[in-house]
């Protein structure tokens, strides 16, 4: 379909909940396409922000770590997001199985392989929603095609990019943190799995899990296009350099 605002062809368009028209990812937010029902959108946003603020000051416990966690787990989703996540997860599972030409592969490795993607995306989503933003995963057609091609066993290079979490944040600092937390989860998982190799040295899937998380973090940290790296680099170059350096350490350590 074509974006109602700019005419750009979108394989998987975003439908506005207020005016009902379809838009590309750049104009999906009501304020970006001059939605005629912008007042309703602004009122809903105001109520949501006011609700988050009132919950933060209504009780002393909200100032504690427990209070912050309780606010953070207020997760919202939709049938569309669940459908997109299901398709993306299915293709990623196929890519994992293709690494051994669809022969026997340990369920432990497959669990680490798929969770590296899911936890990365969920981290983006949960932090963005914690900040009061709309945040949902959306698959992208070209990304699905590339991931599907990577599921072919004899393809030497594997690319996993079925989609991304879309957020609505105008605050630069918050937007940067949301971008940063994705690669950070892969670093935490990667180093955790790497440490586990010293406890269970004969489990090869642990080494593979560490290197795979390093690959995902490194790929997403590339400062190009719509990748997390570009957003982080524009927000805080020191944070980008530190994260990339840590990723390189994990990458090298996983292959030693």
N, C-alpha and C positions, 0 to 999 in steps of 0.2 A: 504494500500500500504506500501511497505518497503522504508525506507529512502535510497536514492541513495548513501549516504555517509557512514552510519554506519550499514545499514540493519535493523534498528529498525522498527517494525511494527507500523504504524501510522494510526489511524482511519480516521483522517481528516488531510492529509498531506499539507504542504506548497509548493506551486509551485514557483520556481525561475523565475522571470520575464526576466532573462538574458539568462540562459542556458536551461530553460524549464523543468528541472528535478524536481522531488518531494523529499522533505526532511522532517525530523522531526523538532520539534520546536527548538531543540538545534543547528541544522545545516541549518536553513532557511536563514540566512544571507549569502550573497555571499562569504564573507571573511572566514566564518566558514566551507564552503565546497569546498574551493579552486576553485571557479568558474572560468572557462576559460575566462569569459568576465569580470573579476574583474576590468580591467582598465576602462570599461564603467561605472561600478558601482561607482568607485572612482571618476570619472569625474562628474557624476551626483551629488554625495554627495558634491563635492567641489563647484559646481555651486549653490547648494541649500544653503550651509553655507555662500558662498560669497554673495548670494542674500539677506539672512537674515541680514548680516553685513551691506551691503550697504543701506538697508532700515532703519537700525538703526541709521546711521550717515548722511543720506541724508537731514534730516530736523530736526530742533530743537524740533519739537513736539514729535519726536520719543523718546526723553529722558523723556518725561512726562508720567504720568499715562495713558493718552489717547492713546499715541503712543504705549505703551506696550500692551494695550488692543486690539488695531487694529492689532498688529502683532499676538496676541494670537488667534484671531478668524479666522485665515487662516486655516480652517479645510479641511482635505483631507480624502476621504473615497473611498470605492469601492463597487461593487455589491456583492462581496463575504462577506465583512464585514456586509453590510446591511442584507444579507440573514441570516448570523449567529446571528446577533442581533435580528432579527425578531423571529427566532426559540427560542432563549433563553428567550425573553420577553414573548412569548406565554406560555412557560412552567412555568415561574414565575407567570404569571397571574393565571394559573390553581392552583398553590400552594396556592396563596392568596385566591382563591375561595374555596379551599378544607378546609380551616380553619373553615368554617361554613358549611361543608359537601355540598357545592354547592347550599345551600339555599340562601336566600336574604342576601346580604352583601353590605354595603354602598360603593358607588363609591368613596367617599372621602378616605376611608381606602385603597381601592384598588389602588387609585392614589398614595398615600403615599408609599404603599407597593412596587409597581413597580418602582417608581421614586427613591427609596432608592438604588436599584440596578443600574438603568441606570445612575444616576448622579455620583455614585461611579466610574463606568467604564468610563464615559465621562471625568471625572476629570483626570484620568490616561492618557487618550488619548490626551486631549487638552494641558496638561502641557508638555507631551513628544513631541508633534508637535511644541509647542512653543520653545522647545529647539532644534528644527531642526531634530528630529528623525522621522523615519517611525513608526507609531503606529496604529494598527488596532485590533479590537476585534475578537477573534477566539473562537468558541465553541469547546469543547472537548467531545468526545463520552461518556467517563465514567461519566463526569460531567452532561451531558444531561440525562443519564440514572438515575443517583442519583436524579436529580431534578424531573424527570418524576415520579419516585417512590414516592417522597415526595408529589406529587399531589394527591395521593390516600388518601381519607378522613380518613380512620381508621389507617393510619400510624402515630404513636404518635410523632415521631421526624421528623422535616423538615430541609432538607439541600438544600441550594440554591448555587450551584456552577457549572453553565452551561459552564463557560469558563472564559477567562481573556483577557486583552489587552496586546498584544505583542509589545515590543518596541525594538529599536536598539540604545542603549546608552552605550558608553564605559566609560563616566565620572561617577565616583562613587557617587559624591555629587548629580549630576542631577538625577541619577538612584534612589538614596535614596529618593529624594524629590518627584519623580514621584510615588514611592510606598507609601509614607506618605500621599499624598493628597487624596487618595481614602478614607481611614478611617476618615480623617479630614472632608470630606464632610458629612459623616454620623453623625459625632458629631455635626456639625453645624445644620444639618437638625433636629437631635434629640433634641437638646436644644431649637431650634426654636419652634418645635411642643410642647415641654414640657412647655415652657413659655405661649404658646397659650392656654394651659389647664386652666390657671388662668383667662383668658379672657372668655373662653367658657368651663366652668367646666362640662357641661352635655353632651359634645361630647366625647363619649368613644373611638372613633377611633383615637383621638389625643393621648391618653395615649398609645394605641396600637402602633401608629406610632413612638412614642418616644422609647418605649422598643424594637421595631423591628430594628430601626436604631442602638440602643446600641448593639443588638445581632450581627448585620452585622459587626460593627466596631470591636467588641471583637473577633469574629471569624477570621476576616482577620488579626488581630494583633497577632494571635498565631505565635510564632517564629518557625514554622515548614515548611518543604518542600518548595513549590513554593508560599506560602502565602505572603502577603505584610509584615507581621510581621517579617519574616525571613530576608527579604531584608532591612527593617528599622533597625532591631537589628544589622545586620552586618555593616550597614552604621554609625549609631549613637545610641548608647545604651541609652543615656540620653533622646533623642527624643522619643525612644520607651517607656521608663518608664513613661515619662510625658503623652504621648498619651494614654497609657494603664490605668494610674491612672485616667485621665479625663473620659475615657470610663466607668470605674467602678463607678464613681460618677453619670454619666448619667444613667447607668443601675440600680443603687440603687434608684435614685430619681424617675425613671419612675415607680417603683413598690410601692412607698410610698403612 
